[in-house]
């Protein structure tokens, strides 16, 4: 029961990351990490397996958040460069 619940939590977190909403993804990743820690402490998964899964999940989350922030930053920089071109004319 713990094994399948943990796998489901990780899948929900991965799906939330893919959906692109960082707030929902953050909560799902937090739940998945908690489930992984619980399964590791009960001996369901080996400690190194838990660490690897957590690391990969957090890397996916951080990459998704960074891409969202960079795309928002690109939009802002394009607007500011357009304004500076208008003011220089």
TIPAGU-671499 format. One record per residue: residue in three letters; chain; x, y negated, z negated of N, C-alpha, C in turn. Coordinates in nm, 3 decimals. Each point is the difference from the previous one (the first is absolute). Example, Ala and Ser with C-alpha at 12.3 -4.5 7.8 and 13.67 -1.06 7.14 Angstrom:
BEGIN
<node res="ALA" chain="A" n_x="1.319" n_y="0.569" n_z="-0.780" ca_x="-0.089" ca_y="-0.119" ca_z="0.000" c_x="0.090" c_y="-0.120" c_z="0.000"/>
<node res="SER" chain="A" n_x="-0.035" n_y="-0.105" n_z="0.072" ca_x="0.082" ca_y="-0.119" ca_z="-0.006" c_x="-0.077" c_y="-0.109" c_z="-0.073"/>
REM end
This chain:
BEGIN
<node res="UNK" chain="A" n_x="0.082" n_y="0.119" n_z="0.000" ca_x="-0.082" ca_y="-0.119" ca_z="0.000" c_x="0.086" c_y="-0.126" c_z="0.000"/>
<node res="UNK" chain="A" n_x="0.106" n_y="0.000" n_z="-0.080" ca_x="0.087" ca_y="-0.117" ca_z="-0.007" c_x="0.074" c_y="-0.019" c_z="0.132"/>
<node res="UNK" chain="A" n_x="0.044" n_y="0.110" n_z="0.060" ca_x="0.074" ca_y="-0.008" ca_z="0.126" c_x="-0.085" c_y="-0.063" c_z="0.110"/>
<node res="UNK" chain="A" n_x="-0.123" n_y="0.046" n_z="0.015" ca_x="-0.085" ca_y="-0.053" ca_z="0.107" c_x="-0.041" c_y="-0.144" c_z="-0.028"/>
<node res="UNK" chain="A" n_x="-0.024" n_y="-0.034" n_z="-0.126" ca_x="-0.035" ca_y="-0.137" ca_z="-0.035" c_x="0.117" c_y="-0.095" c_z="0.028"/>
<node res="UNK" chain="A" n_x="0.121" n_y="0.047" n_z="-0.025" ca_x="0.118" ca_y="-0.081" ca_z="0.027" c_x="0.018" c_y="-0.022" c_z="0.149"/>
<node res="UNK" chain="A" n_x="-0.015" n_y="0.107" n_z="0.077" ca_x="0.012" ca_y="-0.013" ca_z="0.145" c_x="-0.107" c_y="-0.094" c_z="0.055"/>
<node res="UNK" chain="A" n_x="-0.120" n_y="0.008" n_z="-0.054" ca_x="-0.108" ca_y="-0.089" ca_z="0.044" c_x="0.033" c_y="-0.145" c_z="-0.034"/>
<node res="UNK" chain="A" n_x="0.054" n_y="-0.025" n_z="-0.118" ca_x="0.036" ca_y="-0.136" ca_z="-0.040" c_x="0.107" c_y="-0.057" c_z="0.093"/>
<node res="UNK" chain="A" n_x="0.097" n_y="0.083" n_z="0.037" ca_x="0.106" ca_y="-0.045" ca_z="0.091" c_x="-0.059" c_y="-0.028" c_z="0.138"/>
<node res="UNK" chain="A" n_x="-0.094" n_y="0.082" n_z="0.044" ca_x="-0.063" ca_y="-0.020" ca_z="0.130" c_x="-0.083" c_y="-0.129" c_z="0.000"/>
<node res="UNK" chain="A" n_x="-0.073" n_y="-0.026" n_z="-0.107" ca_x="-0.077" ca_y="-0.123" ca_z="-0.011" c_x="0.092" c_y="-0.122" c_z="0.004"/>
<node res="UNK" chain="A" n_x="0.114" n_y="0.010" n_z="-0.066" ca_x="0.096" ca_y="-0.111" ca_z="0.000" c_x="0.056" c_y="-0.022" c_z="0.139"/>
<node res="UNK" chain="A" n_x="0.034" n_y="0.108" n_z="0.069" ca_x="0.053" ca_y="-0.012" ca_z="0.136" c_x="-0.104" c_y="-0.061" c_z="0.094"/>
<node res="UNK" chain="A" n_x="-0.124" n_y="0.043" n_z="-0.014" ca_x="-0.107" ca_y="-0.056" ca_z="0.083" c_x="-0.023" c_y="-0.148" c_z="-0.030"/>
<node res="UNK" chain="A" n_x="0.008" n_y="-0.038" n_z="-0.127" ca_x="-0.018" ca_y="-0.141" ca_z="-0.037" c_x="0.114" c_y="-0.085" c_z="0.055"/>
<node res="UNK" chain="A" n_x="0.121" n_y="0.054" n_z="-0.001" ca_x="0.114" ca_y="-0.072" ca_z="0.057" c_x="-0.021" c_y="-0.021" c_z="0.149"/>
<node res="UNK" chain="A" n_x="-0.046" n_y="0.104" n_z="0.069" ca_x="-0.023" ca_y="-0.009" ca_z="0.144" c_x="-0.113" c_y="-0.098" c_z="0.033"/>
<node res="UNK" chain="A" n_x="-0.096" n_y="-0.015" n_z="-0.091" ca_x="-0.112" ca_y="-0.091" ca_z="0.024" c_x="0.045" c_y="-0.145" c_z="0.001"/>
<node res="UNK" chain="A" n_x="0.106" n_y="-0.032" n_z="-0.073" ca_x="0.057" ca_y="-0.133" ca_z="0.008" c_x="-0.043" c_y="-0.098" c_z="-0.108"/>
<node res="UNK" chain="A" n_x="-0.077" n_y="0.042" n_z="-0.098" ca_x="-0.039" ca_y="-0.088" ca_z="-0.110" c_x="0.095" c_y="0.023" c_z="-0.116"/>
<node res="UNK" chain="A" n_x="0.089" n_y="-0.097" n_z="-0.028" ca_x="0.103" ca_y="0.024" ca_z="-0.101" c_x="-0.054" c_y="0.017" c_z="-0.142"/>
<node res="UNK" chain="A" n_x="-0.111" n_y="-0.066" n_z="-0.034" ca_x="-0.054" ca_y="0.012" ca_z="-0.136" c_x="-0.056" c_y="0.139" c_z="-0.026"/>
<node res="UNK" chain="A" n_x="-0.077" n_y="0.051" n_z="0.093" ca_x="-0.056" ca_y="0.135" ca_z="-0.014" c_x="0.112" c_y="0.102" c_z="0.003"/>
<node res="UNK" chain="A" n_x="0.096" n_y="-0.020" n_z="0.090" ca_x="0.113" ca_y="0.092" ca_z="0.012" c_x="0.081" c_y="0.003" c_z="-0.130"/>
<node res="UNK" chain="A" n_x="0.019" n_y="-0.115" n_z="-0.062" ca_x="0.077" ca_y="-0.006" ca_z="-0.124" c_x="-0.067" c_y="0.083" c_z="-0.109"/>
<node res="UNK" chain="A" n_x="-0.131" n_y="-0.012" n_z="-0.011" ca_x="-0.073" ca_y="0.079" ca_z="-0.100" c_x="0.007" c_y="0.150" c_z="0.028"/>
<node res="UNK" chain="A" n_x="-0.014" n_y="0.036" n_z="0.127" ca_x="0.004" ca_y="0.142" ca_z="0.037" c_x="0.140" c_y="0.058" c_z="-0.022"/>
<node res="UNK" chain="A" n_x="0.103" n_y="-0.078" n_z="0.031" ca_x="0.137" ca_y="0.046" ca_z="-0.023" c_x="0.024" c_y="0.019" c_z="-0.149"/>
<node res="UNK" chain="A" n_x="-0.051" n_y="-0.093" n_z="-0.080" ca_x="0.015" ca_y="0.012" ca_z="-0.145" c_x="-0.066" c_y="0.128" c_z="-0.051"/>
<node res="UNK" chain="A" n_x="-0.120" n_y="0.029" n_z="0.050" ca_x="-0.070" ca_y="0.122" ca_z="-0.041" c_x="0.076" c_y="0.126" c_z="0.044"/>
<node res="UNK" chain="A" n_x="0.055" n_y="-0.004" n_z="0.121" ca_x="0.074" ca_y="0.115" ca_z="0.052" c_x="0.127" c_y="0.024" c_z="-0.081"/>
<node res="UNK" chain="A" n_x="0.069" n_y="-0.106" n_z="-0.037" ca_x="0.122" ca_y="0.014" ca_z="-0.080" c_x="-0.034" c_y="0.058" c_z="-0.137"/>
<node res="UNK" chain="A" n_x="-0.111" n_y="-0.046" n_z="-0.056" ca_x="-0.042" ca_y="0.054" ca_z="-0.130" c_x="-0.032" c_y="0.149" c_z="0.011"/>
<node res="UNK" chain="A" n_x="-0.068" n_y="0.038" n_z="0.108" ca_x="-0.034" ca_y="0.142" ca_z="0.020" c_x="0.126" c_y="0.083" c_z="0.021"/>
<node res="UNK" chain="A" n_x="0.095" n_y="-0.054" n_z="0.076" ca_x="0.125" ca_y="0.072" ca_z="0.024" c_x="0.078" c_y="0.018" c_z="-0.131"/>
<node res="UNK" chain="A" n_x="0.007" n_y="-0.104" n_z="-0.081" ca_x="0.070" ca_y="0.011" ca_z="-0.128" c_x="-0.066" c_y="0.104" c_z="-0.090"/>
<node res="UNK" chain="A" n_x="-0.132" n_y="0.000" n_z="0.001" ca_x="-0.073" ca_y="0.098" ca_z="-0.082" c_x="0.027" c_y="0.142" c_z="0.048"/>
<node res="UNK" chain="A" n_x="-0.003" n_y="0.021" n_z="0.130" ca_x="0.026" ca_y="0.134" ca_z="0.054" c_x="0.144" c_y="0.042" c_z="-0.026"/>
<node res="UNK" chain="A" n_x="0.092" n_y="-0.095" n_z="0.006" ca_x="0.139" ca_y="0.032" ca_z="-0.027" c_x="0.023" c_y="0.037" c_z="-0.144"/>
<node res="UNK" chain="A" n_x="-0.067" n_y="-0.070" n_z="-0.091" ca_x="0.019" ca_y="0.029" ca_z="-0.142" c_x="-0.061" c_y="0.136" c_z="-0.038"/>
<node res="UNK" chain="A" n_x="-0.101" n_y="0.043" n_z="0.074" ca_x="-0.064" ca_y="0.130" ca_z="-0.027" c_x="0.070" c_y="0.115" c_z="0.071"/>
<node res="UNK" chain="A" n_x="0.099" n_y="-0.033" n_z="0.085" ca_x="0.074" ca_y="0.104" ca_z="0.069" c_x="-0.067" c_y="0.047" c_z="0.128"/>
<node res="UNK" chain="A" n_x="-0.100" n_y="-0.071" n_z="0.046" ca_x="-0.068" ca_y="0.038" ca_z="0.125" c_x="0.093" c_y="-0.024" c_z="0.118"/>
<node res="UNK" chain="A" n_x="0.068" n_y="-0.116" n_z="-0.001" ca_x="0.100" ca_y="-0.032" ca_z="0.101" c_x="0.134" c_y="-0.015" c_z="-0.071"/>
<node res="UNK" chain="A" n_x="0.106" n_y="0.034" n_z="0.069" ca_x="0.135" ca_y="-0.017" ca_z="-0.053" c_x="0.029" c_y="-0.150" c_z="-0.013"/>
<node res="UNK" chain="A" n_x="0.081" n_y="-0.037" n_z="-0.096" ca_x="0.030" ca_y="-0.141" ca_z="-0.027" c_x="0.058" c_y="-0.071" c_z="0.122"/>
<node res="UNK" chain="A" n_x="0.090" n_y="0.068" n_z="0.072" ca_x="0.058" ca_y="-0.061" ca_z="0.119" c_x="-0.104" c_y="-0.018" c_z="0.110"/>
<node res="UNK" chain="A" n_x="-0.094" n_y="0.093" n_z="0.010" ca_x="-0.107" ca_y="-0.010" ca_z="0.097" c_x="-0.088" c_y="-0.121" c_z="-0.031"/>
<node res="UNK" chain="A" n_x="-0.029" n_y="-0.019" n_z="-0.128" ca_x="-0.081" ca_y="-0.115" ca_z="-0.042" c_x="0.073" c_y="-0.130" c_z="0.034"/>
<node res="UNK" chain="A" n_x="0.128" n_y="-0.006" n_z="-0.032" ca_x="0.079" ca_y="-0.121" ca_z="0.027" c_x="0.004" c_y="-0.030" c_z="0.150"/>
<node res="UNK" chain="A" n_x="0.017" n_y="0.103" n_z="0.081" ca_x="0.005" ca_y="-0.019" ca_z="0.146" c_x="-0.133" c_y="-0.052" c_z="0.052"/>
<node res="UNK" chain="A" n_x="-0.110" n_y="0.060" n_z="-0.045" ca_x="-0.132" ca_y="-0.043" ca_z="0.046" c_x="-0.030" c_y="-0.144" c_z="-0.041"/>
<node res="UNK" chain="A" n_x="0.034" n_y="-0.034" n_z="-0.123" ca_x="-0.022" ca_y="-0.137" ca_z="-0.048" c_x="0.083" c_y="-0.099" c_z="0.081"/>
<node res="UNK" chain="A" n_x="0.123" n_y="0.035" n_z="0.025" ca_x="0.089" ca_y="-0.087" ca_z="0.075" c_x="-0.052" c_y="-0.025" c_z="0.141"/>
<node res="UNK" chain="A" n_x="-0.041" n_y="0.105" n_z="0.067" ca_x="-0.052" ca_y="-0.013" ca_z="0.136" c_x="-0.129" c_y="-0.083" c_z="0.002"/>
<node res="UNK" chain="A" n_x="-0.083" n_y="0.020" n_z="-0.099" ca_x="-0.126" ca_y="-0.074" ca_z="-0.006" c_x="0.025" c_y="-0.149" c_z="-0.022"/>
<node res="UNK" chain="A" n_x="0.090" n_y="-0.033" n_z="-0.091" ca_x="0.030" ca_y="-0.140" ca_z="-0.028" c_x="0.070" c_y="-0.065" c_z="0.120"/>
<node res="UNK" chain="A" n_x="0.085" n_y="0.075" n_z="0.070" ca_x="0.063" ca_y="-0.054" ca_z="0.121" c_x="-0.104" c_y="-0.034" c_z="0.106"/>
<node res="UNK" chain="A" n_x="-0.099" n_y="0.087" n_z="0.019" ca_x="-0.107" ca_y="-0.028" ca_z="0.095" c_x="-0.078" c_y="-0.124" c_z="-0.040"/>
<node res="UNK" chain="A" n_x="-0.030" n_y="-0.010" n_z="-0.129" ca_x="-0.076" ca_y="-0.115" ca_z="-0.049" c_x="0.078" c_y="-0.129" c_z="0.020"/>
<node res="UNK" chain="A" n_x="0.128" n_y="0.000" n_z="-0.038" ca_x="0.082" ca_y="-0.120" ca_z="0.014" c_x="0.016" c_y="-0.041" c_z="0.146"/>
<node res="UNK" chain="A" n_x="0.015" n_y="0.097" n_z="0.089" ca_x="0.013" ca_y="-0.032" ca_z="0.142" c_x="-0.130" c_y="-0.060" c_z="0.054"/>
<node res="UNK" chain="A" n_x="-0.113" n_y="0.052" n_z="-0.043" ca_x="-0.129" ca_y="-0.052" ca_z="0.046" c_x="-0.022" c_y="-0.142" c_z="-0.050"/>
<node res="UNK" chain="A" n_x="0.032" n_y="-0.025" n_z="-0.126" ca_x="-0.016" ca_y="-0.134" ca_z="-0.056" c_x="0.094" c_y="-0.098" c_z="0.067"/>
<node res="UNK" chain="A" n_x="0.122" n_y="0.042" n_z="0.026" ca_x="0.097" ca_y="-0.087" ca_z="0.067" c_x="-0.045" c_y="-0.035" c_z="0.141"/>
<node res="UNK" chain="A" n_x="-0.056" n_y="0.095" n_z="0.071" ca_x="-0.045" ca_y="-0.028" ca_z="0.136" c_x="-0.121" c_y="-0.094" c_z="-0.001"/>
<node res="UNK" chain="A" n_x="-0.086" n_y="0.014" n_z="-0.100" ca_x="-0.115" ca_y="-0.091" ca_z="-0.011" c_x="0.048" c_y="-0.140" c_z="-0.032"/>
<node res="UNK" chain="A" n_x="0.095" n_y="-0.012" n_z="-0.091" ca_x="0.051" ca_y="-0.132" ca_z="-0.037" c_x="0.079" c_y="-0.064" c_z="0.113"/>
<node res="UNK" chain="A" n_x="0.076" n_y="0.080" n_z="0.075" ca_x="0.077" ca_y="-0.057" ca_z="0.110" c_x="-0.090" c_y="-0.045" c_z="0.114"/>
<node res="UNK" chain="A" n_x="-0.108" n_y="0.075" n_z="0.024" ca_x="-0.092" ca_y="-0.042" ca_z="0.106" c_x="-0.074" c_y="-0.127" c_z="-0.041"/>
<node res="UNK" chain="A" n_x="-0.030" n_y="-0.016" n_z="-0.127" ca_x="-0.062" ca_y="-0.123" ca_z="-0.048" c_x="0.101" c_y="-0.114" c_z="0.007"/>
<node res="UNK" chain="A" n_x="0.125" n_y="0.028" n_z="-0.030" ca_x="0.106" ca_y="-0.101" ca_z="0.008" c_x="0.026" c_y="-0.043" c_z="0.143"/>
<node res="UNK" chain="A" n_x="-0.008" n_y="0.093" n_z="0.095" ca_x="0.018" ca_y="-0.035" ca_z="0.141" c_x="-0.108" c_y="-0.094" c_z="0.047"/>
<node res="UNK" chain="A" n_x="-0.121" n_y="0.021" n_z="-0.043" ca_x="-0.112" ca_y="-0.086" ca_z="0.039" c_x="0.023" c_y="-0.139" c_z="-0.055"/>
<node res="UNK" chain="A" n_x="0.043" n_y="-0.012" n_z="-0.124" ca_x="0.024" ca_y="-0.130" ca_z="-0.061" c_x="0.116" c_y="-0.071" c_z="0.069"/>
<node res="UNK" chain="A" n_x="0.106" n_y="0.073" n_z="0.033" ca_x="0.115" ca_y="-0.064" ca_z="0.064" c_x="-0.034" c_y="-0.046" c_z="0.141"/>
<node res="UNK" chain="A" n_x="-0.086" n_y="0.073" n_z="0.070" ca_x="-0.042" ca_y="-0.043" ca_z="0.133" c_x="-0.082" c_y="-0.127" c_z="-0.009"/>
<node res="UNK" chain="A" n_x="-0.085" n_y="-0.010" n_z="-0.100" ca_x="-0.081" ca_y="-0.121" ca_z="-0.018" c_x="0.089" c_y="-0.119" c_z="-0.032"/>
<node res="UNK" chain="A" n_x="0.098" n_y="0.019" n_z="-0.089" ca_x="0.085" ca_y="-0.111" ca_z="-0.039" c_x="0.091" c_y="-0.042" c_z="0.116"/>
<node res="UNK" chain="A" n_x="0.046" n_y="0.094" n_z="0.083" ca_x="0.083" ca_y="-0.037" ca_z="0.114" c_x="-0.082" c_y="-0.072" c_z="0.105"/>
<node res="UNK" chain="A" n_x="-0.128" n_y="0.035" n_z="0.014" ca_x="-0.086" ca_y="-0.070" ca_z="0.093" c_x="-0.026" c_y="-0.142" c_z="-0.047"/>
<node res="UNK" chain="A" n_x="-0.017" n_y="-0.018" n_z="-0.131" ca_x="-0.020" ca_y="-0.134" ca_z="-0.055" c_x="0.125" c_y="-0.086" c_z="0.018"/>
<node res="UNK" chain="A" n_x="0.117" n_y="0.058" n_z="-0.018" ca_x="0.123" ca_y="-0.076" ca_z="0.013" c_x="0.023" c_y="-0.040" c_z="0.146"/>
<node res="UNK" chain="A" n_x="-0.040" n_y="0.084" n_z="0.095" ca_x="0.010" ca_y="-0.034" ca_z="0.141" c_x="-0.092" c_y="-0.116" c_z="0.034"/>
<node res="UNK" chain="A" n_x="-0.122" n_y="0.001" n_z="-0.057" ca_x="-0.095" ca_y="-0.107" ca_z="0.025" c_x="0.050" c_y="-0.132" c_z="-0.057"/>
<node res="UNK" chain="A" n_x="0.060" n_y="0.004" n_z="-0.118" ca_x="0.048" ca_y="-0.123" ca_z="-0.065" c_x="0.123" c_y="-0.056" c_z="0.069"/>
<node res="UNK" chain="A" n_x="0.080" n_y="0.086" n_z="0.066" ca_x="0.119" ca_y="-0.049" ca_z="0.069" c_x="-0.033" c_y="-0.062" c_z="0.134"/>
<node res="UNK" chain="A" n_x="-0.119" n_y="0.029" n_z="0.056" ca_x="-0.040" ca_y="-0.057" ca_z="0.129" c_x="-0.051" c_y="-0.136" c_z="-0.012"/>
REM end
